[in-house]
Amino acid sequence: MNYKIKSRIWIEVGNNVLLGEGRVRLLKAIEKTGSLSKAAKSLKISYKKAWTLVDAVNKSSKKPVTESSIGGVGGGGAKLTSHGKDLISAFDEINKSCWKHLDQELEKLYNL
């Protein structure tokens, strides 16, 4: 038999979600594209939803995770702050540790 454990993690501050897979994916897309609008398009979500998610992360975080610039000749943009990059790294490490632990726990089923 081929067993699987499925799990998703997220980090909350009070009753608000700080980070989860979707928010991290959005932040990574902002870093890659340099724009909230382009990041939203690349993930096939609306700009409004993307803005709402980033705003929620910024409000729940100790420090801002994104910086935006006002549009000009080349248009505006968005990028991650160093704090935002650190949060993503921490989340990715936590996620990897969880999956490693779950894989080890799953081995118990094979011995039954």
C-alpha positions in Angstrom: 0.0 0.0 0.0 1.1 3.5 -0.7 0.1 5.8 2.2 0.1 9.6 2.1 -0.3 12.2 4.7 -1.7 15.5 3.5 -1.3 18.6 5.6 -1.1 22.4 5.1 0.3 24.8 7.6 -0.2 28.4 8.2 1.0 30.9 10.8 -1.4 33.0 12.7 -1.0 36.2 14.8 -3.9 36.5 17.1 -6.9 35.6 14.9 -5.3 36.7 11.7 -3.4 34.6 9.2 0.1 35.9 8.7 1.5 33.3 6.3 0.2 30.2 4.5 1.1 28.6 1.2 -1.1 30.9 -0.9 0.3 34.1 0.7 3.9 32.9 0.4 3.3 32.0 -3.3 2.0 35.5 -3.9 4.9 37.1 -2.1 7.3 35.0 -4.2 5.5 36.1 -7.3 5.8 39.7 -6.3 9.6 39.2 -5.8 9.8 37.6 -9.2 7.7 40.0 -11.2 8.3 43.3 -9.3 4.6 44.0 -9.4 1.5 43.1 -7.5 -0.6 43.3 -10.6 1.8 41.0 -12.6 2.1 38.6 -9.6 -1.8 38.4 -9.4 -2.0 37.6 -13.1 0.7 35.0 -12.9 -1.2 33.2 -10.1 -4.6 33.7 -11.9 -6.1 35.7 -9.0 -7.7 39.1 -9.1 -5.7 42.2 -8.3 -8.2 43.0 -5.5 -7.7 39.6 -3.9 -3.9 39.9 -4.2 -4.0 43.4 -2.7 -6.2 42.2 0.2 -3.8 39.3 1.0 -0.7 41.4 0.9 -2.4 44.1 3.0 -3.4 41.4 5.6 0.2 40.1 5.7 1.6 43.6 6.2 -0.9 44.4 9.0 -0.2 41.1 10.8 3.6 41.3 10.5 5.9 43.1 12.9 7.4 45.0 9.9 6.2 45.6 6.4 6.8 42.7 4.0 6.4 44.6 0.8 7.3 48.1 -0.5 5.5 49.7 -3.4 6.4 52.5 -5.6 4.0 54.9 -7.3 3.6 54.6 -11.0 5.5 57.0 -13.3 6.7 56.7 -16.8 7.5 53.0 -16.3 4.5 52.3 -14.0 4.7 51.5 -10.3 6.0 48.4 -8.7 6.3 46.3 -5.6 9.1 44.4 -4.0 9.7 42.4 -0.9 11.5 44.0 2.1 14.3 42.1 3.8 11.8 41.2 6.5 9.4 39.8 3.9 12.3 37.7 2.5 13.2 36.5 5.9 9.5 35.5 6.7 9.4 33.5 3.4 12.6 31.7 4.3 11.4 30.9 7.8 8.0 29.6 6.5 9.7 27.4 3.9 12.0 25.9 6.5 9.1 25.3 8.9 7.2 23.7 6.0 10.1 21.4 5.1 10.6 20.3 8.7 6.9 19.5 9.0 6.9 17.4 5.8 10.1 15.6 7.0 8.4 14.8 10.3 5.2 13.6 8.6 7.2 11.4 6.3 8.9 9.8 9.3 5.6 9.3 11.1 4.1 7.8 8.0 6.7 5.0 8.1 4.9 3.7 11.2 2.0 2.6 9.0 4.1 0.4 6.8 5.1 -1.7 9.8 1.6 -2.5 10.8 
